[in-house]
Amino acid sequence: MRPILYSHPFSSYCQKVLAALYENGTEFDTRMLGPEDPSAYEELCKLWPVKRFPMLVDKGKPVFEATIIIEYLQVHYPGPLKLIPDDPDQAIEVRMLDRVFDNYISTPQQKVVFNALRPEDKRDPYGVEEALNMLDAAYGWLDQRMANREWAAGDTFSLADCAAAPSLFYADWTHEIGERFANVRAYRSRLLARPSFARAVDEARPYRPFFPLGAPDRD
């Protein structure tokens, strides 16, 4: 049996896993988390009461969290591209950057989006300001890092880039990456041109009207 991915194409963390799957041509089945298949969400909640996705189920075993799913795939479904290097020091750098993109770009970006979904009297303008400041700080740090490299951890596409792709994709929609961050903008363009991530982006296009802040007419 092929592994089963419980996911939604518009989710950034699902896109992170999809980029890894598509990068290595890994065969898998999808359970779409949406009104089209309510039983899929019921199954996910039964296996993972936290109710977060993506979730991979392989041979009856659930695997949670996008990063860990990609780690699992490399161990159990290795492909031509190793998204986590064998060299321990290189692997540490890749994993460190994975956390940077998840924690300091994706998390504040989502905080702004989730705030927009709240009732007006429950919104948190101070928290949004903090999140936007975090994004600017992360953009500045990343701009210096990407001055002389193609991918986040060097010359090879890795787990770090799987994390960066949806993080920067949606972050730019939420808090535009300014022209002063030219290296980040160029890196984001390279990620969007990568066939694995481009496929994930295309699959999510029908859901753009649901973006709470309004999806820009680009990308």
Secondary structure, 3 states (H helix, E strand, C coil): CCCEEEECCCCHHHHHHHHHHHHCCCCCEEEECCCCCHHHHHHHHHHCCCCCCCEEEECCEEEECHHHHHHHHHHHCCCCCCCCCCCHHHHHHHHHHHHHHHHHHHHHHHHHHHHHHCCHHHCCHHHHHHHHHHHHHHHHHHHHHHHHCCECCECCCCHHHHHHHHHHHHHHHHCCCCHHHHHHHHHHHHHHHCHHHHHHHHHHHHHHHHCCCCCCCCC
